[in-house]
Amino acid sequence: MIGNMRVFDKLIPNSLMSTLKESYHKLEYHKNNMFRKETEIFSQVEVETNSLCNRTCKICPNNEYTRGNHYMDLSTYQNLLDQLSDMDFSGRFVPVAYNEPLLDNRLEDLMSAAREQLPKATILIYTNGSKLTENRIESLSKAGVNGLIVSQYEDNLEKDDISDLLKSLPKELKKLVRHRILKDEHLLSTRAGLIEVSNKIIKSSCYQASNNIIIDYKGNIILCCHDYFKTKQFGNIHEKPVLDIWNDAEFKELRSQLRKGIFNLDMCKNCVE
């Protein structure tokens, strides 16, 4: 997967990347749900194992706001893994939520547990790279991580540049890392209107919320990764099974509306228009 991402980075201009990504979300949704009559399934699990980030990039809500310094309780994490294992989940498992996952000293243990219980899943780490070392990449790989996506903002490169590290990596580790530098001239998300960008992504429909399930450190399931303040919640995994929450009538209807380009929620309007 990381290799394909690097090929896209080289061949696809940024002006087309957003359209291509949404097309991929659309294809993935139909592929996963084409023959399902009553229940739908997600393809990516985004879990807030920790909430702190050590950067305040201008293109992120963390520049103006904070989600505090919280860690997912191990019982909550284990509950999630047990439920995903019972589903035989084979999609992507990602510890991401406006955080820097490498700040969590438990990360290797958490990913190792995920790999043991989700042998078919693709485990990805999104990081700003500030805490990345060759030893950390190796330890995460041994824990079962399939790849790392290093996303850096151009204005932070003076303190976060990892180009020398990436050049020096052994071939077997280098192939695990995708490195992207986000620039002001790129098409960027406003994160549901929380930040201002020079070139805003505009959508006529949204399939992302139909593929990615967002679970915060308390076990609450959120509408979308762009819901920074977690204003739209549909249930907690301690109180109701993940699949039951995902297939809640209100939740399903809202996702259906987003796929049709019906944006009734203010945060959705702010995100796509």
C-alpha positions as CSV (number, residue, x, y, z in Angstrom):
1,M,0.0,0.0,0.0
2,I,2.8,2.5,0.9
3,G,4.5,1.8,-2.4
4,N,1.3,2.6,-4.3
5,M,0.9,5.8,-2.3
6,R,4.4,6.9,-3.3
7,V,3.7,6.2,-6.9
8,F,0.6,8.4,-6.7
9,D,2.6,11.2,-5.1
10,K,5.0,11.2,-8.0
11,L,2.5,10.8,-10.8
12,I,-0.7,12.6,-9.7
13,P,-0.6,16.4,-9.4
14,N,-2.0,17.8,-6.2
15,S,-4.8,19.5,-8.1
16,L,-6.2,16.1,-8.9
17,M,-5.4,14.3,-5.7
18,S,-8.6,15.2,-3.8
19,T,-10.8,14.1,-6.7
20,L,-8.9,10.8,-7.0
21,K,-9.1,10.2,-3.2
22,E,-12.9,10.8,-3.2
23,S,-13.3,8.4,-6.2
24,Y,-11.3,5.8,-4.3
25,H,-13.6,6.3,-1.3
26,K,-16.7,5.8,-3.6
27,L,-15.3,2.7,-5.2
28,E,-14.3,1.2,-1.8
29,Y,-17.8,1.9,-0.3
30,H,-19.5,0.1,-3.2
31,K,-17.0,-2.7,-3.2
32,N,-17.6,-3.4,0.5
33,N,-21.4,-2.9,0.6
34,M,-22.6,-3.9,-2.9
35,F,-24.1,-7.2,-1.8
36,R,-25.1,-6.2,1.8
37,K,-28.9,-5.6,2.2
38,E,-29.4,-4.5,5.8
39,T,-26.0,-3.9,7.4
40,E,-23.1,-1.8,6.1
41,I,-19.4,-2.2,6.9
42,F,-16.5,0.2,7.2
43,S,-13.1,-0.2,5.7
44,Q,-10.9,2.0,8.0
45,V,-10.8,2.2,11.8
46,E,-9.3,5.5,13.1
47,V,-8.7,5.2,16.8
48,E,-7.6,7.9,19.2
49,T,-5.1,6.0,21.2
50,N,-3.7,9.3,22.5
51,S,-4.9,12.9,21.9
52,L,-1.8,15.1,22.2
53,C,0.2,16.5,19.4
54,N,3.6,18.3,19.7
55,R,3.0,20.5,16.7
56,T,0.6,23.4,16.0
57,C,0.7,23.6,12.3
58,K,-1.2,26.4,10.6
59,I,-3.2,24.0,8.5
60,C,-4.5,22.0,11.5
61,P,-7.1,23.0,14.2
62,N,-4.4,22.3,16.8
63,N,-3.0,25.6,15.8
64,E,-5.9,27.3,17.6
65,Y,-7.5,24.7,19.8
66,T,-6.5,21.6,21.9
67,R,-8.0,18.2,22.6
68,G,-5.9,17.9,25.8
69,N,-3.5,15.1,26.8
70,H,-5.5,11.9,27.0
71,Y,-4.8,8.2,26.5
72,M,-7.2,5.5,25.6
73,D,-7.7,3.1,28.5
74,L,-6.3,-0.4,27.7
75,S,-9.7,-1.9,28.5
76,T,-11.3,0.3,25.9
77,Y,-8.6,-0.6,23.4
78,Q,-9.0,-4.3,24.1
79,N,-12.8,-4.1,23.8
80,L,-12.4,-2.6,20.4
81,L,-9.9,-5.2,19.2
82,D,-12.1,-8.0,20.5
83,Q,-15.1,-6.6,18.5
84,L,-13.0,-6.1,15.3
85,S,-11.6,-9.6,15.7
86,D,-15.1,-11.1,16.0
87,M,-15.9,-9.3,12.7
88,D,-12.7,-10.7,11.1
89,F,-11.8,-7.2,10.2
90,S,-9.5,-6.9,7.2
91,G,-9.4,-3.2,6.4
92,R,-7.1,-0.5,7.6
93,F,-6.4,0.1,11.3
94,V,-5.0,3.5,12.1
95,P,-4.2,5.2,15.4
96,V,-4.9,8.8,14.3
97,A,-7.0,11.7,15.5
98,Y,-5.2,15.1,15.3
99,N,-2.5,13.4,17.5
100,E,1.1,12.4,17.3
101,P,0.9,8.7,17.9
102,L,4.7,8.4,18.5
103,L,4.3,10.4,21.7
104,D,2.6,7.3,23.2
105,N,5.2,5.0,24.7
106,R,2.7,2.1,24.5
107,L,2.5,2.4,20.7
108,E,4.5,-0.8,19.8
109,D,2.5,-2.8,22.4
110,L,-0.8,-1.5,21.1
111,M,0.1,-2.2,17.5
112,S,1.4,-5.7,18.4
113,A,-1.9,-6.5,20.0
114,A,-3.7,-5.2,17.0
115,R,-1.6,-7.3,14.7
116,E,-2.2,-10.4,16.8
117,Q,-6.0,-10.0,16.8
118,L,-6.4,-8.5,13.3
119,P,-4.0,-10.6,11.2
120,K,-5.7,-9.6,7.9
121,A,-5.7,-5.8,8.7
122,T,-3.4,-3.2,7.2
123,I,-1.9,-1.2,10.1
124,L,-0.8,2.3,9.2
125,I,0.8,5.1,11.3
126,Y,0.3,8.8,10.5
127,T,3.0,10.9,12.0
128,N,4.6,14.4,11.7
129,G,8.0,12.6,11.9
130,S,9.4,14.7,14.7
131,K,10.0,11.6,16.9
132,L,10.9,9.3,14.1
133,T,14.2,7.4,14.2
134,E,15.5,4.3,12.4
135,N,15.1,2.3,15.6
136,R,11.5,3.4,16.0
137,I,10.6,2.5,12.4
138,E,12.2,-0.9,13.0
139,S,10.4,-1.5,16.3
140,L,7.0,-0.6,14.8
141,S,7.7,-2.9,11.8
142,K,8.4,-5.7,14.2
143,A,5.2,-4.9,16.0
144,G,3.2,-5.5,12.8
145,V,2.9,-2.1,11.3
146,N,2.6,-2.2,7.5
147,G,3.6,1.4,6.8
148,L,4.2,5.0,8.1
149,I,2.8,8.1,6.4
150,V,4.9,11.1,7.4
151,S,3.0,14.3,6.8
152,Q,4.9,17.5,7.3
153,Y,3.9,21.1,6.9
154,E,6.3,23.2,4.9
155,D,6.7,25.9,7.5
156,N,7.9,23.4,10.1
157,L,10.6,21.8,8.0
158,E,13.4,23.8,9.7
159,K,12.8,21.8,12.9
160,D,11.2,18.7,11.5
161,D,13.2,17.9,8.3
162,I,13.7,14.1,8.2
163,S,15.1,13.9,4.7
164,D,18.6,12.8,5.9
165,L,17.0,10.1,8.0
166,L,15.0,8.8,5.1
167,K,18.0,8.7,2.8
168,S,20.0,6.7,5.4
169,L,17.4,4.1,6.0
170,P,18.1,0.5,4.9
171,K,16.0,-0.5,1.9
172,E,13.7,-2.8,3.9
173,L,12.7,0.1,6.2
174,K,12.7,2.8,3.5
175,K,9.9,1.0,1.6
176,L,7.7,1.3,4.7
177,V,7.7,5.1,4.7
178,R,5.7,7.5,2.6
179,H,6.8,11.1,3.1
180,R,4.7,14.1,2.0
181,I,5.2,17.8,2.5
182,L,2.0,19.9,2.6
183,K,2.3,23.4,1.2
184,D,0.0,26.4,1.3
185,E,-0.5,26.2,-2.5
186,H,-1.9,22.6,-2.2
187,L,-5.6,21.8,-2.1
188,L,-6.3,21.4,1.6
189,S,-9.2,20.7,3.9
190,T,-10.6,23.5,6.1
191,R,-11.3,20.8,8.7
192,A,-15.1,21.6,8.7
193,G,-14.4,25.4,8.6
194,L,-12.0,25.5,11.6
195,I,-9.0,26.8,9.6
196,E,-8.4,29.0,6.6
197,V,-6.5,27.6,3.6
198,S,-5.4,29.3,0.4
199,N,-6.9,26.5,-1.8
200,K,-9.9,24.8,-0.4
201,I,-11.0,21.3,-1.3
202,I,-14.6,21.5,-2.6
203,K,-16.8,18.4,-2.8
204,S,-20.1,17.6,-4.4
205,S,-20.5,14.4,-2.4
206,C,-18.7,12.7,0.5
207,Y,-18.0,9.0,0.8
208,Q,-15.2,9.4,3.4
209,A,-17.7,9.2,6.3
210,S,-19.1,6.0,4.8
211,N,-15.7,4.2,4.9
212,N,-13.9,5.5,8.0
213,I,-15.2,4.9,11.5
214,I,-13.8,7.3,14.1
215,I,-13.4,6.2,17.7
216,D,-12.2,8.6,20.4
217,Y,-10.1,7.7,23.5
218,K,-13.3,7.1,25.5
219,G,-14.8,4.7,23.0
220,N,-17.2,7.2,21.5
221,I,-18.0,6.9,17.8
222,I,-17.8,10.2,15.9
223,L,-19.3,11.1,12.6
224,C,-16.1,12.2,10.8
225,C,-12.4,12.9,11.3
226,H,-13.1,16.5,10.6
227,D,-15.4,16.8,13.7
228,Y,-12.6,18.1,15.9
229,F,-14.8,18.9,18.8
230,K,-16.7,15.6,18.6
231,T,-20.1,17.3,18.3
232,K,-21.8,14.4,16.5
233,Q,-21.6,11.2,18.4
234,F,-23.6,8.0,17.8
235,G,-22.7,5.7,20.7
236,N,-20.0,4.2,22.8
237,I,-18.4,0.8,22.2
238,H,-18.8,-0.1,25.9
239,E,-22.5,0.3,25.7
240,K,-23.3,-1.0,22.3
241,P,-21.4,-3.2,19.7
242,V,-19.5,-1.3,17.0
243,L,-21.4,-2.7,14.1
244,D,-24.8,-1.9,15.8
245,I,-23.6,1.7,16.2
246,W,-22.4,1.9,12.6
247,N,-25.8,0.6,11.4
248,D,-27.9,2.9,13.7
249,A,-30.7,4.2,11.5
250,E,-29.8,7.9,12.1
251,F,-26.1,7.3,11.4
252,K,-26.8,5.3,8.2
253,E,-29.2,8.0,6.9
254,L,-26.8,10.8,7.5
255,R,-24.0,8.9,5.7
256,S,-26.5,8.3,2.8
257,Q,-27.2,12.0,2.6
258,L,-23.5,12.8,2.5
259,R,-23.0,10.4,-0.4
260,K,-25.9,12.1,-2.3
261,G,-24.4,15.5,-1.7
262,I,-27.0,16.6,0.9
263,F,-25.1,18.5,3.5
264,N,-27.5,19.6,6.3
265,L,-25.0,19.8,9.1
266,D,-23.2,23.1,9.4
267,M,-19.8,21.5,9.8
268,C,-20.4,19.5,6.6
269,K,-21.4,22.6,4.7
270,N,-18.3,24.3,6.0
271,C,-16.2,21.4,4.9
272,V,-17.3,21.0,1.3
273,E,-18.5,24.4,0.1
